[in-house]
Amino acid sequence: MTPLDKVEVLYRELVYSYGEGSDKEIRAASKLLMVALDEIKSHGGPQWREIVEEYMQILAENPQKYEKILATHRSQFEDEIMVVEVRK
């Protein structure tokens, strides 16, 4: 399981944790984005904003390229259940 697979599993778990709440997909994605931005800022050095803006630009201007980037970081599992160990 790739790191991206693990993040996607976590996202699905977060969505599930919101139950029947409204906008649960956006809320879950927002939480992941908040953590990701904080980590990029903490570890990305002075060019951390450029890293974020580059991905935002690709997503906005070339969504097919963005999807290819994601696809190269995913496992090739079809209809398999992925479980991620959670450590405290």
N, C-alpha and C positions, 0 to 999 in steps of 0.2 A: 504494500500500500504506500503510495507516494505521499509526501507532505500535503499536496493539494487535495488528495483523496481524504486525508484526515480532516482538513479544514472543511471540506464539503459535508462530511459526516457530522462534524460539530455544528455546522449551520443547520442541518436537518434536525439535530437534537434541540437546538435553540428554538427553531420554529415550533417544534412539537411542544416545548415547555410553555409556550404562550397559549396553548390550548385553543379555545375558540375566540381568542382576542382578535380585535381588528388589526389589520396591517401587520400581522405577525411576521410575514416574510421580510418586510421593510425593517421592522424593529430588530429582528435577528441579524440582518445584514448590517444594520447601523452599528450594532454592538461590536461586530467583528471589525468593521471599518474603523471604529474609534480605537480599538486595541491596535490594529495594524498601523494606523497613522502615528500613534504614540510610539510604537516600536521603530517605525521607519525614522521618525524624528530623533529618537534616542540613539539609533545605531547607524543612521545613514550619513552622518557627517554633515558638513555645510551644504551639500548638494541634495539633501533629503527632499526638498520641494521639487526639484527637477525630476527625481525618480517618480514621484506621485504624478506630476504633470505629464510625464511621458506616457504613463499608462492611461491616464485620462484622455489624452489626445488620441492615442491609438483606439481606445474604445469609442470615442465620439466620431472619429473620422474614418476608421476602418474596422468595423465590428467583426468582419470575417477574419482579419489578421489576429484580432484579440482572441477570438474563439480558437484559432489554430495554436496560439500561445498556450491557452488553457489546455487544449487537447494534448499537447506534447508533454504536459506535466501530470496528466492523469494516467492511472493504470488502465489497462484494457479489459476490465471486468465487465461482463454483461450479466445483468440481473442477479448479481451476487450480493449477499448481505455483508456489509463491512462493519466491523466492530472496532472501536478504538478504546484502549485502556485509558482511564482517566486517573491521573495521579494528583494527589494533594500536596 
